[in-house]
Amino acid sequence: MNTITVKILTFLLCTFVIITVISQLYMHFNVEYETETALSYSSATKESFYGIFVRDEQPIKYSGEGVISYSVVDGSKVANDSVVACVYGSEDPIIVNSRIERLENEIALLEAAQSPGTTEAVKPEFLSTLIEEQYQSIATKLSKKTVSDINVNRDEFLSLMSIYQIAINEEDSYDDRIDELYRQLNELEARRENPKREVTVDNPGYFVSYTDGYEDELNKESISSLSADRIKEIITAENSGGKGAEKGTIGKLIDGYDWQLVGIIDNSENTYSAGDPVKLKFASTTDTVTAVIELITDTDDPDESIVQIACDQMTFDLVRNRVERVDMILHDYEGIRVPREAIRFNTDNEKGVYVLLGQRVMFRKLDVIFECDEYLLSRITSESGYVSIYDEIITEGVDTMAYLAGLETEEEEAAEAEESAEETSVTVSETEEEADEDSSENEEDSEENEETDTEESEESEDTEETEETEVSEDSVLE
């Protein structure tokens, strides 16, 4: 082989080595990662359908003449012989009573607002926040047209505004306004009329001021006999305006606070079973109630099953409708969402993910509580070593470099632990040395004390000898 060939081969070999080194360095320091922020996520099995409320209900009859004024609000629990409505000859007495009630409420609000114990105990900034919350609540109810209890928000809003005016010194007192309200109240009291008749109930229960004609048909005894076709007929009728109240009824009494819901769902995959605990969310309320599936009955249609659900939570919103859209939720999980493409295993074969902390790549374990094809949920925990909310989870670019970085970080953590242990050992050694020095000093002090005691005893012996000598001299003289 001639010299030129050797030089060419040497040049090519050196060039290959240089390119390889440069490429490795580039790959090591210029790794591009794709990340996804770890966030809290909820996952559940949900079925939406129209449900029919089934309760034991007793219609309240009144066939007399007059105008009805209800004494209790819907959903109120009443006792035996309670007055649920009053009968008047016209609407005028009802209007007077309503105005009297509003004046009494306003007087109570203003008197409470200017009370020194109220205005001195609150700060304007805190009141401003509460006022904004009530305003937003009122606006939300108006937009959703759920204004059944908006008077409660209105009164609270007026109360907070009145207190705020006093707190910022815009008003000294509301005495003039209160005096005017008392004057109007006295005038209305002079026009108040007694009802011609009072309507009472014979049994205790929950009062509702309307009926829909299904009180006798839909009850706990007849629910098992409802067919899929009859359920569809009732749902269609209610969505079209309802069957209508029976003549001569002014309301109904619900026996007990437990009720049932019946509807038609698709359970072809046997997702739901009798005994499953579920959560129910209704269109008319933001509240969520817990319930239990009592029975699932198959029909001739494999995609249709009759579901019967039992619940024992009674609220105002749950007694206003016969049919309502409901979401039935099974297995509601909440955790940190982790995409499946980000899952890796460390050297101990533990399932986890790599996260990016600045320029460092760290391995974080997973505590899996739910899995599906696209992602899994890891339990939210403050325990170290596990993925946390807002971690930057690496989804791509983690196969080789991140694995090596994970090993490096594990070695660094082990080194840090060893350094910590060494520091602890050094600290213990220093403490022992200090203890030994203190012990030596104590021994030296003890020796010095013993020497001092010896000297004192010797001096004492010398003194005694001197005294004995003196005594013997005296004896000789004698």
CORBELRA-V320301 format. One record per pair of residues at least 12 apart in sequence whose ideal C-beta (glycine too) atoms are under 6 Angstrom apart, sorted by the first residue. I is the first residue (numbers start at 1). J is the second residue. Records with the same first field share a line. If there is no record, write none. Layout:
I: J + J
This chain:
31: 397 + 401
32: 397
33: 356 + 394 + 397
34: 395 + 396
35: 356 + 392 + 394
36: 393 + 395
38: 336 + 387 + 389 + 391 + 393
40: 389
41: 337
42: 334
43: 333 + 370
44: 329 + 331 + 332
45: 330 + 331
46: 327 + 329
47: 265 + 328
48: 327
49: 263 + 265
50: 235 + 263 + 323 + 325
51: 261 + 263 + 326
52: 234 + 262 + 323
53: 322
54: 218 + 223 + 260 + 262
55: 254 + 259
56: 219 + 220 + 255
57: 215 + 252 + 254
58: 253
59: 211 + 215 + 249 + 252
60: 250 + 251 + 252
61: 248 + 249
62: 199 + 250
63: 248
66: 87 + 88 + 196
67: 88 + 91
68: 85 + 250
69: 86 + 94
70: 85 + 209
71: 83 + 84 + 85
72: 84 + 207
74: 208 + 209 + 316 + 319
75: 316 + 319
76: 207
77: 206
78: 201 + 207
79: 204
80: 204
81: 200
82: 201
83: 198 + 200
84: 199 + 201 + 207
85: 199 + 250
86: 195 + 198
87: 195 + 196 + 197
88: 195
89: 196
93: 193
96: 188 + 191 + 192
99: 188
100: 188
103: 181 + 184 + 185
106: 181
107: 178 + 181
109: 158 + 159
110: 162 + 174 + 178
113: 162 + 163
114: 166 + 173 + 174
118: 163
119: 166 + 167
124: 167 + 168
127: 160 + 164
130: 160
131: 160
134: 153 + 156 + 157
137: 153
138: 153
201: 253
205: 253 + 254 + 255
206: 254
208: 251 + 252 + 319
209: 251
211: 245 + 249 + 252
212: 242 + 243 + 322
213: 243 + 244 + 246
215: 252
223: 260 + 262
228: 264 + 299 + 304 + 306
231: 264
235: 323
238: 322 + 323
257: 312 + 314
258: 312
260: 310
261: 309
262: 308
263: 307
264: 304
265: 305 + 307
266: 303
267: 305
268: 302 + 303
272: 293
274: 293 + 295 + 296
276: 293 + 330
277: 292
278: 291 + 328 + 330
279: 329
280: 326
281: 327
282: 324 + 326
283: 325
284: 317
285: 317
289: 311 + 313
291: 309 + 311
292: 310
293: 309
294: 308 + 310
295: 308
333: 369 + 370 + 377
335: 369 + 377 + 378 + 379 + 380
336: 378 + 380 + 387
337: 375
338: 376 + 378
339: 375 + 395
341: 395
342: 393 + 395
346: 363
350: 365
351: 366
352: 364 + 365 + 366
353: 387 + 393
354: 394 + 398 + 402
355: 391 + 392 + 393
356: 392 + 394
361: 402 + 405
362: 409
363: 406
364: 387
365: 385 + 386
366: 378
367: 379
